[in-house]
Amino acid sequence: MYFKKITSFKALYLIIGTIFIIFSPFEKSFGQSNFDFKVEISGEGEPILFIPGLISSGEVWAKTVSVLSDRYECHVLTMPGYAGVPAQSNPPYLKTWKSEIIRYIKESKLDQVTLIGHSLGGFLSMWIAAENIPEVKQIILVDALPFFAGTMNPNAETGFNENRAKQYMNSLSGLEHDQLYATRMMLARGMTSDSTRWEMLTEWAMNSDLKTEAYSATEMMGIDLREKIAGINVPVLVLGAFEENPQFPGFTRERMEQTYLSQYQNVKNLRFEVADGSKHFIMYDKPEWMIEQMNDFMAENRNLQP
């Protein structure tokens, strides 16, 4: 009972995956005429594609990129309709983005690619990896699940529910500006303990396209990748966040681990680590720990051929 409550509460945070205030200069941009998403590139070496979560800017990865760009070429994406990037014309969103990211990898002639995704970005990363394109070397998933709806309801239905997407839109579009801002701020406070991120997180949410947000979140909730990820043939690192909450004593670290490991049980080469004392945005609450886990994982696979 307690676990059902907390997963429903945390669903708001995973669905509304968002932002970060640190700005970092980038060296070059990929030609935007070919792709609806924004890409910023810095560093040299094997390529890493960073994919942020729902209504997040790619700048969520700024600190991570500042550390990794001395050894890797970092391609930081912001998806259409998120954080001020112009929205694409029509849904579906996630299926289109999956195909377009694969096209970007191939047309950019990238090889030995590491995909790093947070929340919805992690969902996209595992979906791309399940296609087994030869260019992908490994993936890192930050607080992401292959079927989040299944944590709240074991009998959750798959498929896109447009009525639910419209309800999502209407619940926010009917608010006055100040009410909407307060709602976004409340969610920001629940997603990271770092108060310096709350205002920018809120601003990026306010600058996102509401239809893109509602439809892409609803699309993710209706796609179950738990069987499909059995086809991933590259190493997978999953970083889950856990923070004790006295309001939900039934949501223990052990219960959280069971949920993650159950959802990822079909992955053949899995490494799972838990960020203790972190909310959803591990890159805010445990940045050094997260980067250390990434470095260790990539070092283990340095000479691996996909």
DAKA-V998942 format. One line per field, one symbol per residue. ss: DSSP state (H for helix, E for strand, L for the rest). psi: psi as a letter, one per 30 degrees, with the letter a starting at -180 (. if undefined). A space follows every 10 residues. Layout:
# DAKA-V998942
ss: ???
psi: ???
This chain:
# DAKA-V998942
ss: LHHHHHHHHH HHHHHLLLLL LLLLLLLEEL LHHHLLLEEE EELLLEEEEE ELLLLLLHHH HHHHHHHHLL LEEEEEEELL LLLLLLLLLL LLLHHHHHHH HHHHHHHLLL LLEEEEEELH HHHHHHHHHL LLLLLEEEEE EELLLLLLHH HHLLLLLLLL LHHHHHHHHH HHHLLLHHHH HHHHHHHHHH HLLLHHHHHH HHHHHHLLLH HHHHHHHHHH HLLLLLLHHH HLLLEEEEEE EELLLHHHLL LLHHHHHHHH HHHLLLLLLE EEEEEELLLL LHHHHLHHHH HHHHHHHHHH LLLLLL
psi: eeeeeeeeef eeeeehkllk fkkkklelkk jfffkflkkk kllkakkkkk jlakhklfff geeeefefff fljkjjkklk fkhfkkllel lleeeeeeee eeeeeeffhk lhkkkjkkce eeeeeeeeef fhkffkelkk kjhlkfieff fejfgkkllk jeeeeeeeee feffkleeee eeeeeeeeff fkfjfffeee eeeeefglke eeeeeeeeee fgkjgeeeff fkglkkkkjk kkkkjffiff ileeeeeeee eeegffkeik kkkkjkgkae iefefheeee eeeeeeeeee gegkk.
